[in-house]
Amino acid sequence: MTSTVTASAQTLPPTYLSGQLAVRVFLAFASGYFLSYALRAVNAALAPFLASDLSLSNSALGWFSSAYFLAFGVMQIPVGIWLDRYGARRTEAALLLVAALGSLLIAMGQSLWILFLGRILIGIGVSACLMASYSYFRRCYPPEQQARLVMCMLVAGTGGALIAAQPALLLAEALGWRRVFSIASVGLLISACLVFFLTGDYDRQTSAQAGTTADSDSFFSLCQHPIMLRAIPASILIIGGFVAMQTLWVGPWLTQALSMTAEQASQILLYLNATILASYLAMGVLSPWLVKRGASLFKQSSLGLLWLTLCFTALPLWQAESAWLLWPLIALAVPAIFLLQTQTALEFPSHIAGRVLTTLNLMIFAGTFIVQWGLGVLTDGFVASGFDRTQALTYALGVLAAMQWCSLLWFWRKTPHGSIGT
């Protein structure tokens, strides 16, 4: 590692935000992440409309949906540099305008390639929504508030996922799926204005004190750090696998493997996201309490990864009518796994928080792209080998579960030198 990420930053004592200003800043950033997650998850509910209107195969649907994650992942390295150099306010507000353009292209475009371009622009435009808030919080809010702030942001994101489930399906049935994206475009414009005008450049003051510079090898240096090396495989296959399923493949799994209708599947998505929302709220209270009693953020995340892997293993094995209950069970572990990002950021100086967070986020969304597209390719491959669609999707999920166990074993065995304390 270079001295940039190992030495403590020489900064003045930080001044943290409080009162109405702290709440205002949080709400502005939360509006962007609400829309970001809604657009990330909406294809799971709209998949039947998209597949029918655009004549998409499983692999084409996976590719179209995963374009968001491909663009999102590619943007993480420049976004990390921009957050450290220009601040969260300017970076996120500008990118949200790009997302608004992408949503408008999907609403108006007639060719598949125009829609694909729109999906890419959305992925680019919302690529800073969560990491901008995390880096801002890391610099401008007290350390003891970090876990609660993370959970509150994830509550906002899950609210977006709730809107993207049955409400989005009902809206698409009433107005057409293109109108859903028109409404989203207006929402993104409003969010960009909120972020730009209601937040300040307080995080830039902190980074300026540290004399932040963007090292050309910072990404590779961070990826070689023992803490990052331990977390990368699990981030790609377990956390990324969960996001891939939540934002696309849970819909086909419910309709193909469990023979549910699109309306029934959208109801299950609503239950899933409601349970995640409740879990975030509970974890926002429990996590600080657990830390005070010796259960570090790292331990909490480790247990969440194990629970999630066990549930994913059960997916291809349990296909009874009641198997949908696996998704509320999965939801219980979701808050803990995302605390891994917060814990990682706390291990590094605050002036490079943007690059630390976006590097790990890149791994998660690269995994989401790989899993989301890969499941479609595997499913089509098994169908071509003579299996029916239900068997094909089941075997593809079995392959994913096996790879997740490998990443979890790596996570347990690749112990970095030094303590990962809270």
C-alpha positions in Angstrom: 0.0 0.0 0.0 1.1 3.5 -0.6 1.5 6.0 2.2 -1.7 7.6 1.1 -3.8 4.9 2.5 -1.7 3.8 5.4 -0.7 7.0 7.1 -3.1 9.0 9.2 -4.2 12.2 7.6 -2.8 15.4 9.1 -6.1 17.2 9.6 -7.5 19.8 12.0 -10.0 18.6 14.5 -13.2 18.0 12.5 -16.3 20.1 13.0 -19.4 17.9 12.5 -22.9 19.0 11.2 -25.8 19.0 13.6 -29.4 20.2 14.0 -31.6 21.2 11.1 -28.6 21.5 8.7 -27.6 17.8 9.3 -31.2 16.7 8.7 -31.5 18.8 5.6 -28.3 17.5 4.1 -29.4 13.9 4.8 -32.8 14.3 3.2 -31.4 15.9 0.1 -29.0 12.9 -0.5 -31.8 10.5 0.5 -34.0 11.7 -2.3 -31.4 10.8 -4.9 -30.8 7.3 -3.5 -34.6 6.7 -3.3 -34.9 7.3 -7.0 -31.6 5.4 -7.7 -32.9 2.2 -6.1 -36.3 2.6 -7.6 -34.8 2.6 -11.1 -32.4 -0.2 -10.2 -35.2 -2.5 -9.1 -38.1 -1.5 -11.4 -37.1 -4.0 -14.1 -38.0 -6.9 -11.8 -41.6 -5.7 -11.7 -41.7 -4.6 -15.4 -39.9 -7.7 -16.8 -43.1 -9.2 -18.3 -43.9 -5.9 -20.1 -40.3 -5.5 -21.3 -39.9 -9.1 -22.5 -43.3 -9.0 -24.3 -43.0 -5.5 -25.9 -39.3 -5.8 -26.9 -39.3 -9.6 -27.6 -36.4 -10.3 -25.3 -35.0 -13.7 -24.4 -33.7 -14.5 -20.9 -30.2 -13.5 -21.8 -31.3 -10.3 -23.6 -33.4 -9.3 -20.7 -30.5 -9.9 -18.3 -28.2 -7.9 -20.6 -30.7 -5.0 -20.9 -31.2 -4.8 -17.2 -27.6 -5.3 -16.2 -26.5 -2.4 -18.5 -27.4 -0.3 -15.5 -24.9 -2.1 -13.3 -22.2 -2.2 -16.0 -22.3 1.6 -16.3 -22.7 2.0 -12.6 -19.6 -0.1 -11.9 -17.4 1.5 -14.5 -18.2 4.9 -13.0 -17.1 4.0 -9.5 -13.4 4.8 -10.0 -13.9 8.3 -11.5 -16.8 9.0 -9.0 -14.4 8.2 -6.1 -11.9 10.7 -7.4 -14.5 13.3 -8.1 -16.0 12.9 -4.6 -12.6 13.5 -3.0 -11.7 16.4 -5.4 -15.0 18.2 -6.0 -17.2 17.1 -3.2 -20.4 15.2 -3.0 -22.8 18.1 -3.8 -21.4 19.0 -7.2 -20.7 15.4 -8.2 -24.1 14.0 -7.4 -26.1 16.9 -8.7 -24.4 16.9 -12.1 -24.7 13.1 -12.5 -28.4 13.1 -11.6 -29.0 15.3 -14.7 -27.4 12.5 -16.8 -29.8 10.0 -15.1 -32.8 12.2 -16.0 -31.7 12.2 -19.6 -31.4 8.4 -19.6 -34.8 7.9 -18.1 -36.3 10.2 -20.8 -34.6 8.2 -23.5 -36.2 5.0 -22.3 -39.6 6.7 -22.1 -39.3 8.0 -25.7 -37.0 5.6 -27.5 -38.3 3.1 -30.1 -35.3 1.0 -30.9 -33.7 -1.5 -28.4 -30.3 0.3 -28.7 -31.8 3.6 -27.7 -33.4 2.0 -24.7 -30.1 0.3 -23.9 -28.3 3.6 -24.1 -30.9 5.1 -21.8 -30.3 2.3 -19.2 -26.6 3.0 -19.4 -27.1 6.7 -18.8 -29.3 6.0 -15.8 -26.5 3.8 -14.4 -24.0 6.5 -15.0 -26.2 9.2 -13.5 -27.1 7.5 -10.2 -23.6 6.0 -9.7 -22.8 8.5 -7.0 -26.1 8.5 -5.1 -25.1 6.2 -2.2 -21.4 6.7 -2.2 -21.7 10.5 -2.2 -23.8 10.4 0.9 -21.4 7.9 2.6 -18.3 10.0 1.9 -20.1 13.1 3.0 -21.2 11.4 6.2 -17.7 10.0 6.8 -16.3 13.5 6.8 -19.1 15.6 8.3 -20.9 13.4 10.9 -19.5 11.9 14.1 -18.2 8.3 13.9 -20.8 7.0 16.3 -23.6 8.1 14.0 -22.2 6.3 10.9 -24.0 3.0 11.3 -27.4 4.7 11.9 -26.9 7.1 9.0 -26.1 4.1 6.7 -29.3 2.3 7.8 -31.4 5.5 7.3 -30.0 5.8 3.7 -30.8 2.2 3.1 -34.3 2.8 4.4 -34.7 5.5 1.8 -33.4 3.2 -0.9 -35.7 0.4 0.1 -38.6 2.9 -0.1 -37.6 3.3 -3.7 -37.6 -0.4 -4.1 -41.1 -0.6 -2.6 -42.4 2.0 -5.1 -40.7 -0.1 -7.9 -42.6 -3.2 -7.0 -46.4 -3.4 -7.1 -47.0 0.3 -7.4 -44.8 0.5 -10.5 -46.6 -2.5 -11.9 -50.0 -0.9 -11.4 -48.8 2.3 -12.9 -47.5 0.5 -15.9 -50.8 -1.4 -16.4 -52.7 1.9 -16.2 -50.4 4.3 -18.1 -47.8 2.0 -19.9 -44.3 1.2 -18.8 -42.8 4.1 -20.7 -44.8 6.6 -18.7 -43.2 5.2 -15.5 -39.8 6.3 -16.9 -41.2 9.7 -17.8 -42.2 10.3 -14.2 -38.8 9.1 -13.0 -37.1 11.6 -15.3 -38.9 14.5 -13.6 -38.1 13.1 -10.2 -34.4 13.0 -11.0 -34.4 16.6 -12.1 -36.0 17.6 -8.8 -33.5 15.5 -6.8 -30.6 17.2 -8.6 -31.9 20.6 -7.5 -32.4 19.5 -3.9 -28.8 18.2 -3.7 -27.3 21.2 -5.4 -29.2 23.9 -3.5 -29.9 22.3 0.0 -26.4 20.9 0.8 -23.1 22.6 1.2 -19.5 21.9 0.5 -18.6 21.0 4.0 -17.1 17.8 3.0 -14.7 19.7 0.7 -13.4 21.7 3.6 -12.4 18.4 5.4 -10.7 17.0 2.3 -8.9 20.3 1.6 -7.4 20.2 5.1 -5.9 16.8 4.3 -4.5 17.9 1.0 -6.1 15.2 -1.0 -4.7 14.2 -4.3 -5.8 11.4 -6.6 -2.9 9.0 -6.9 -2.8 7.2 -10.3 -2.4 3.8 -8.5 -4.9 4.4 -5.7 -7.4 1.9 -7.1 -4.9 -0.9 -7.4 -3.4 0.0 -4.1 -6.7 -0.2 -2.4 -7.5 -3.5 -4.1 -4.3 -5.0 -2.8 -5.0 -4.0 0.8 -5.6 -7.2 2.9 -8.9 -5.9 4.2 -10.1 -5.3 0.6 -8.7 -8.6 -0.6 -10.7 -10.5 2.0 -14.0 -8.7 1.2 -13.8 -8.6 -2.6 -15.0 -12.2 -3.5 -17.9 -12.1 -1.1 -18.8 -8.6 -2.2 -19.0 -9.8 -5.8 -20.8 -13.1 -5.4 -22.8 -12.8 -2.2 -23.8 -9.1 -2.0 -23.7 -8.6 -5.8 -25.7 -11.9 -6.1 -28.4 -10.6 -3.8 -28.7 -7.3 -5.7 -28.9 -9.2 -9.0 -31.7 -11.4 -7.7 -33.6 -8.6 -6.0 -33.5 -6.3 -9.0 -34.3 -8.9 -11.7 -34.2 -12.6 -11.3 -36.5 -12.9 -8.2 -39.4 -12.1 -10.6 -38.7 -14.9 -13.1 -37.9 -17.3 -10.2 -41.3 -16.6 -8.7 -43.2 -16.9 -12.0 -41.2 -19.9 -13.5 -40.0 -22.0 -10.5 -43.1 -21.3 -8.2 -45.6 -20.8 -11.1 -46.9 -17.5 -9.7 -48.6 -14.8 -11.8 -47.0 -11.4 -12.4 -49.3 -9.9 -9.9 -48.5 -12.5 -7.3 -44.8 -12.0 -7.9 -45.1 -8.3 -7.5 -46.8 -8.8 -4.2 -43.9 -11.0 -3.0 -41.5 -8.2 -4.1 -43.5 -5.8 -2.0 -43.2 -8.2 1.0 -39.5 -8.6 0.4 -38.8 -4.9 0.2 -41.1 -4.1 3.2 -39.2 -6.7 5.2 -35.8 -5.2 4.2 -37.2 -1.7 5.2 -38.2 -3.0 8.6 -34.8 -4.7 8.9 -33.0 -1.5 8.1 -35.0 0.4 10.8 -34.3 -2.3 13.3 -30.6 -2.5 12.5 -30.3 1.3 12.8 -31.2 0.8 16.5 -29.5 -2.6 17.1 -26.2 -2.0 15.4 -24.8 0.7 17.8 -26.2 -1.3 20.7 -24.4 -4.5 19.5 -21.1 -2.6 18.9 -21.2 -1.3 22.5 -21.5 -4.9 23.6 -18.5 -6.2 21.6 -20.2 -7.2 18.3 -18.2 -5.1 15.9 -19.6 -4.1 12.5 -17.3 -6.7 11.0 -18.8 -9.5 13.1 -22.3 -8.3 12.2 -21.4 -8.3 8.5 -19.8 -11.7 8.7 -23.0 -13.2 10.2 -25.0 -11.5 7.5 -22.9 -13.1 4.7 -23.3 -16.6 6.2 -27.1 -16.2 6.6 -27.5 -14.9 3.0 -25.4 -17.8 1.6 -27.5 -20.4 3.5 -30.7 -18.8 2.1 -29.4 -18.8 -1.5 -28.4 -22.5 -1.1 -32.0 -23.2 -0.2 -33.4 -21.4 -3.3 -32.8 -24.2 -5.8 -33.6 -27.0 -3.3 -37.0 -25.7 -2.0 -39.6 -25.1 -4.7 -42.8 -25.7 -2.7 -45.6 -23.2 -2.8 -44.4 -21.7 0.4 -40.8 -21.3 -0.8 -41.5 -17.5 -1.3 -40.9 -17.2 2.4 -37.2 -17.5 1.7 -37.2 -13.9 0.5 -38.3 -12.3 3.8 -35.7 -14.6 5.5 -33.1 -13.3 3.1 -34.2 -9.7 3.9 -33.2 -10.1 7.6 -29.5 -10.4 6.6 -29.4 -7.5 4.1 -28.6 -4.7 6.6 -25.7 -6.5 8.1 -23.9 -7.2 4.8 -24.0 -3.6 3.7 -22.4 -2.5 7.0 -19.2 -4.0 5.5 -18.8 -0.9 3.4 -19.0 1.4 6.4 -16.5 -0.7 8.4 -14.1 -0.6 5.5 -14.3 3.1 5.2 -13.6 3.6 8.9 -10.3 1.7 8.5 -8.9 4.4 6.2 -8.3 8.1 6.5 -11.4 10.2 5.9 -9.9 12.3 3.1 -9.9 9.2 0.8 -13.3 8.0 1.9 -14.7 8.5 -1.6 -12.2 6.3 -3.2 -12.4 3.6 -0.5 -16.2 3.4 -0.7 -16.4 3.5 -4.5 -13.7 0.8 -4.9 -15.7 -1.6 -2.8 -18.9 -0.5 -4.4 -17.4 -1.2 -7.8 -16.8 -4.8 -6.7 -20.4 -5.2 -5.6 -21.9 -3.8 -8.8 -19.4 -5.7 -11.0 -20.7 -8.8 -9.2 -24.3 -7.6 -9.8 -23.6 -7.3 -13.5 -21.8 -10.6 -13.7 -24.5 -12.5 -11.8 -27.5 -10.8 -13.4 -26.2 -11.4 -16.9 -24.6 -14.8 -16.0 -27.8 -16.3 -14.7 -29.5 -15.4 -17.9 -26.7 -17.0 -20.0 -26.7 -20.1 -17.8 -30.4 -20.4 -17.9 -30.5 -20.2 -21.7 -27.6 -22.7 -21.9 -29.4 -25.3 -19.8 -32.5 -24.8 -21.9 -30.4 -25.4 -25.0 -29.2 -28.6 -23.4 -32.8 -29.9 -23.2 -34.0 -28.8 -19.7 -37.2 -26.9 -19.3 -37.2 -23.3 -18.1 -37.8 -24.1 -14.5 -35.1 -26.7 -14.3 -32.7 -24.4 -16.2 -33.2 -21.5 -13.8 -32.9 -23.9 -10.8 -29.6 -25.3 -12.0 -28.3 -21.8 -12.7 -29.1 -20.8 -9.1 -27.3 -23.9 -7.9 -24.2 -22.8 -9.7 -24.5 -19.4 -8.0 -24.9 -20.9 -4.5 -21.8 -23.1 -5.0 -19.7 -20.0 -6.0 -21.0 -18.1 -3.0 -19.8 -20.8 -0.6 -16.3 -20.6 -2.2 -16.2 -16.8 -1.6 -17.4 -17.3 1.9 -14.7 -19.8 2.7 -12.2 -17.3 1.3 -13.7 -14.6 3.5 -13.2 -16.8 6.6 -9.7 -17.9 5.7 -8.1 -14.8 4.3 -7.6 -13.1 7.7 -5.8 -9.8 7.3 -3.0 -8.8 9.6 -4.1 -6.5 12.3 -7.5 -6.0 13.9 -10.6 -4.8 12.2 -12.1 -3.1 15.2 -15.0 -0.8 15.2 
